Amino acid sequence: MKFAVWLPLLIPLLAVPVARHATARLTPRTAAWTLGTCSALLGVCSTGALGLLVLRGALQITPFAALENISPRLLDDRTQLTLPIGILAAGLLAATAVTATAVAVRSWRELRAARQAAGTVSGELAVRPDERPYAYALPGPFGRRGRIVVSTAMLRALNADEREVLFAHERAHLAGRHHLFLSCAHLAATLHPMLRGLREPLTYALERWADEAAAEAVADRQLAGRAIGRAALAAVAPAGRPRLLPGVTCGPVPRRVAALMDPDPTRTTRSPGRRGSHRRLVAALLVSCLALSAASMLHAANELHSSVEIAESRTDIR
């Protein structure tokens, strides 16, 4: 408990840059899943570590320790800093809970407002009469099929072939439930500040995922890149768009267009052998970080449980 409980709080300092580097050369789909998994796992582990620190500190307070029928002085590894650290961890945990709840409530309200604004007319497209060009994927409630919200100005800004790219891009967002990835990353960032560094590469990976799906749908990478670039140049952010929804104009558009113009966006100038060894090393380091974070939290929880059981046994002996 002394050392293991701190590892989930410190590992994101290494895991986040490693994850960003490891996913730079992965396919967009794989990169999105990797970054989303890292965000969720590291966020849960760091929050669990804070909870263990709070529980450890609470057991130093006699009324709380009495709930387990033990005395605080019978606990192992008891130091003068245990209670102050527990109080600090409690404050951080409370602030985290408030922030995460605020983010979740705000996102839910924005989604509900966007669905109401899109209307109840059936169909995949929700065309809004608006002189501001925009388009985004609006997911349906409770796993229902979502809709593509697009303004009349955006439809006028693109020709027929480019509109097909736009629709295919947004369909990919809806089919992949990409808003859940973004929501997970934003909630994880409220659990640990370092996890904010995963939001930007995750957004890019999700947009590249949808870009590749659109290029495959129209069977023309050049057309896809041209359509996305033109849509981004014309687009403005609509006032009622939820902040956690993906769209064709999100992320670093020039990089996305350049990747579409490249027949093999994952190629590199390194030799194949060196590239493969480097990737395996970075991947192994990332997996090690995630495994160590989870194992440390579980080990700390087991140590605390054992400490309480030992204290209870000493009470029984006395």
C-alpha positions in Angstrom: 0.0 0.0 0.0 2.9 2.4 0.8 4.2 2.5 -2.8 1.8 0.6 -5.0 -1.1 3.1 -4.4 0.9 5.9 -5.9 1.8 4.2 -9.2 -1.7 4.6 -10.9 -1.4 8.4 -10.1 2.2 8.6 -11.6 2.0 6.2 -14.6 -0.1 8.6 -16.8 3.0 10.9 -16.8 4.7 8.2 -18.9 1.8 6.4 -20.5 0.3 9.5 -22.2 3.3 10.4 -24.3 4.0 6.8 -25.0 0.4 6.3 -26.2 0.6 9.4 -28.4 3.8 8.0 -30.0 2.6 4.5 -30.2 -0.6 5.4 -32.1 1.0 7.8 -34.6 1.7 5.0 -37.1 -1.3 2.8 -36.4 -4.4 2.6 -38.6 -7.0 5.1 -37.5 -9.4 2.5 -36.2 -6.7 0.8 -34.1 -5.4 4.1 -32.9 -8.9 5.2 -31.7 -9.5 2.0 -29.8 -6.0 2.2 -28.2 -6.3 5.8 -27.1 -9.9 5.2 -25.9 -8.9 2.2 -23.9 -5.9 4.0 -22.4 -8.0 6.9 -21.3 -10.6 4.7 -19.7 -8.2 2.4 -17.9 -5.8 5.0 -16.7 -8.7 7.2 -15.5 -10.3 4.4 -13.6 -7.0 3.3 -12.0 -6.0 6.8 -10.8 -9.5 7.3 -9.4 -9.4 4.0 -7.6 -6.0 4.9 -6.1 -7.5 8.1 -4.8 -10.3 6.1 -3.3 -7.9 3.8 -1.5 -6.0 6.8 -0.1 -9.3 8.2 1.2 -10.3 4.9 2.8 -6.9 4.4 4.4 -7.1 7.9 5.9 -10.7 7.3 7.0 -9.6 4.3 9.0 -7.3 6.5 11.1 -10.4 8.2 12.4 -11.8 6.2 15.3 -15.5 6.4 14.5 -14.8 5.1 10.9 -12.5 2.4 12.2 -15.1 1.4 14.7 -17.4 0.4 11.7 -14.9 -2.4 11.1 -14.6 -3.2 14.8 -10.9 -2.2 14.8 -8.7 0.4 16.4 -6.6 2.7 14.1 -3.4 2.0 16.1 -3.7 -1.7 15.1 -3.4 -1.0 11.4 -0.1 -1.8 9.7 2.0 0.9 8.0 0.4 3.7 10.0 2.2 7.0 9.7 1.5 10.6 10.7 0.9 11.5 7.1 -1.8 8.9 6.4 -4.7 11.0 7.7 -3.6 14.3 6.0 -3.0 12.5 2.7 -6.4 10.9 3.0 -8.0 14.3 3.6 -6.2 15.7 0.5 -7.3 12.7 -1.6 -10.9 13.1 -0.4 -10.8 16.7 -1.6 -9.4 15.7 -5.0 -11.9 12.9 -5.3 -14.8 15.1 -4.5 -13.6 17.7 -7.0 -13.2 15.0 -9.6 -16.7 13.7 -9.0 -18.3 17.2 -9.3 -16.4 17.9 -12.5 -17.2 14.6 -14.1 -20.8 14.9 -13.2 -20.9 18.5 -14.6 -19.4 17.3 -17.9 -21.8 14.4 -18.2 -24.9 16.5 -17.4 -23.8 19.3 -19.8 -23.2 16.7 -22.6 -26.6 15.1 -22.0 -28.3 18.5 -22.1 -26.5 19.5 -25.3 -27.4 16.2 -27.0 -31.1 16.6 -26.0 -31.2 20.1 -27.2 -29.6 19.1 -30.5 -32.0 16.3 -31.0 -35.0 18.6 -30.4 -33.6 21.1 -32.9 -33.1 18.4 -35.5 -36.9 17.8 -35.4 -38.9 14.6 -35.5 -39.0 14.0 -39.2 -37.9 10.5 -40.0 -34.9 9.8 -42.3 -31.1 9.8 -42.1 -30.7 13.5 -43.0 -31.8 16.5 -40.9 -31.4 19.5 -43.2 -31.6 22.8 -41.4 -32.3 26.0 -43.3 -29.2 28.0 -42.2 -26.9 30.4 -44.0 -24.0 29.1 -41.9 -22.3 26.0 -43.4 -21.9 23.1 -41.0 -22.5 19.3 -40.7 -22.1 16.8 -37.9 -23.2 13.4 -36.8 -26.0 13.4 -34.2 -26.3 10.0 -32.4 -29.7 8.6 -31.5 -30.8 8.0 -27.9 -30.2 4.6 -26.2 -28.4 3.1 -29.2 -31.0 4.1 -31.8 -29.9 5.1 -35.2 -28.5 8.6 -35.4 -28.9 11.3 -38.0 -26.7 13.6 -40.1 -27.4 17.2 -39.4 -26.4 19.5 -42.3 -27.2 23.1 -43.1 -28.5 24.2 -46.5 -25.4 26.4 -46.8 -23.1 23.4 -46.5 -25.1 21.5 -49.2 -24.7 24.5 -51.5 -21.0 24.7 -50.8 -20.3 21.2 -52.2 -21.1 19.5 -55.4 -23.0 16.2 -55.7 -19.9 14.0 -55.4 -18.5 16.0 -52.5 -21.8 15.7 -50.7 -21.6 11.9 -51.0 -18.2 12.1 -49.2 -19.7 14.3 -46.5 -22.5 11.9 -45.9 -20.3 8.9 -45.9 -18.0 10.6 -43.4 -20.8 11.3 -41.0 -22.3 7.8 -41.4 -18.9 6.4 -40.3 -19.1 8.5 -37.1 -22.6 7.2 -36.4 -21.8 3.6 -37.2 -18.7 3.6 -35.0 -20.4 5.4 -32.1 -17.5 7.8 -32.1 -19.2 10.2 -29.7 -18.7 7.6 -27.0 -15.0 7.6 -27.6 -14.9 11.4 -27.2 -17.1 11.3 -24.1 -14.9 8.7 -22.5 -11.8 10.8 -23.2 -13.3 14.0 -21.8 -14.5 12.2 -18.7 -11.1 10.5 -18.2 -9.5 14.0 -18.5 -11.5 15.1 -15.4 -10.2 12.1 -13.5 -6.5 12.8 -14.2 -5.1 16.0 -15.7 -2.5 14.2 -17.7 -5.2 12.4 -19.7 -6.1 15.6 -21.4 -3.1 14.9 -23.6 -5.0 12.0 -25.2 -8.0 14.0 -26.4 -6.4 15.7 -29.4 -4.9 12.5 -30.9 -8.1 10.6 -30.2 -10.1 13.3 -32.1 -7.7 13.1 -35.0 -7.8 9.3 -35.0 -11.6 9.3 -35.1 -11.7 11.8 -37.9 -9.2 9.8 -39.9 -11.2 6.7 -39.3 -14.3 8.4 -40.8 -12.1 9.9 -43.6 -10.9 6.5 -44.7 -14.4 5.1 -44.5 -15.6 7.9 -46.7 -12.8 7.4 -49.2 -13.6 3.7 -49.4 -17.3 4.5 -49.9 -16.7 6.7 -52.9 -13.6 4.8 -54.1 -11.7 8.0 -54.6 -9.2 9.3 -52.1 -8.5 12.4 -54.1 -12.2 13.3 -54.1 -12.5 12.6 -50.4 -9.6 14.8 -49.6 -10.9 17.6 -51.8 -14.4 17.4 -50.3 -13.2 17.5 -46.7 -10.9 20.4 -47.4 -13.7 22.4 -49.1 -16.2 21.6 -46.3 -13.6 22.7 -43.7 -12.9 26.0 -45.5 -16.6 26.8 -45.8 -17.7 25.6 -42.3 -18.5 27.6 -39.2 -19.4 26.2 -35.8 -23.1 26.2 -35.2 -24.3 27.6 -31.9 -26.4 24.5 -31.0 -23.8 21.8 -31.8 -22.8 19.7 -28.8 -19.1 20.0 -28.0 -18.5 16.2 -27.9 -19.9 15.4 -31.3 -17.5 14.5 -34.2 -17.9 16.2 -37.5 -16.2 16.4 -40.9 -14.5 19.7 -40.0 -13.1 18.6 -36.6 -9.4 18.0 -35.9 -6.4 19.2 -37.9 -8.0 19.2 -41.4 -4.7 19.9 -43.3 -3.1 16.7 -41.9 -6.2 14.7 -42.6 -6.3 16.0 -46.2 -2.6 15.2 -46.7 -3.2 11.7 -45.4 -6.0 11.1 -47.9 -3.8 12.4 -50.7 -1.1 9.9 -49.7 -1.9 6.4 -51.1 -0.1 4.9 -48.1 -0.5 7.3 -45.1 1.3 4.8 -42.7 4.5 4.5 -44.7 7.7 5.8 -43.2 11.3 6.4 -44.4 12.7 4.0 -41.8 13.8 0.6 -42.9 11.1 -2.1 -42.3 13.2 -4.0 -39.7 14.0 -0.9 -37.6 10.4 0.3 -37.9 9.0 -3.0 -36.7 11.4 -3.2 -33.8 10.6 0.3 -32.7 6.9 -0.3 -32.9 7.1 -3.4 -30.9 9.2 -1.7 -28.2 6.8 1.2 -27.9 3.8 -1.1 -27.9 5.4 -3.2 -25.2 6.1 -0.1 -23.1 2.5 1.0 -23.4 1.1 -2.4 -22.5 3.4 -2.5 -19.5 2.3 0.9 -18.3 -1.4 -0.1 -18.5 -0.8 -3.5 -16.8 1.3 -1.9 -14.1 -1.3 0.7 -13.3 -4.1 -1.9 -13.0 -1.9 -4.4 -11.1 -0.7 -1.6 -8.7 -4.3 -0.5 -7.9 -5.4 -4.1 -7.2 -2.3 -4.8 -5.1 -2.9 -1.7 -3.0 -6.5 -2.7 -2.5 -5.4 -6.2 -1.5 -2.8 -4.8 0.9 -5.4 -2.5 2.6 -7.9 -5.4 2.9 -5.2 -7.6 4.4 -4.2 -4.8 6.9 -7.9 -4.5 8.0 -8.2 -8.3 8.4 -5.0 -8.4 10.5 -6.2 -5.6 12.7 -9.5 -7.4 13.2 -7.7 -10.6 14.2 -5.6 -8.6 16.7 -8.8 -7.2 18.2 -10.2 -10.7 18.5 -7.1 -11.9 20.3 -7.2 -9.1 22.8 
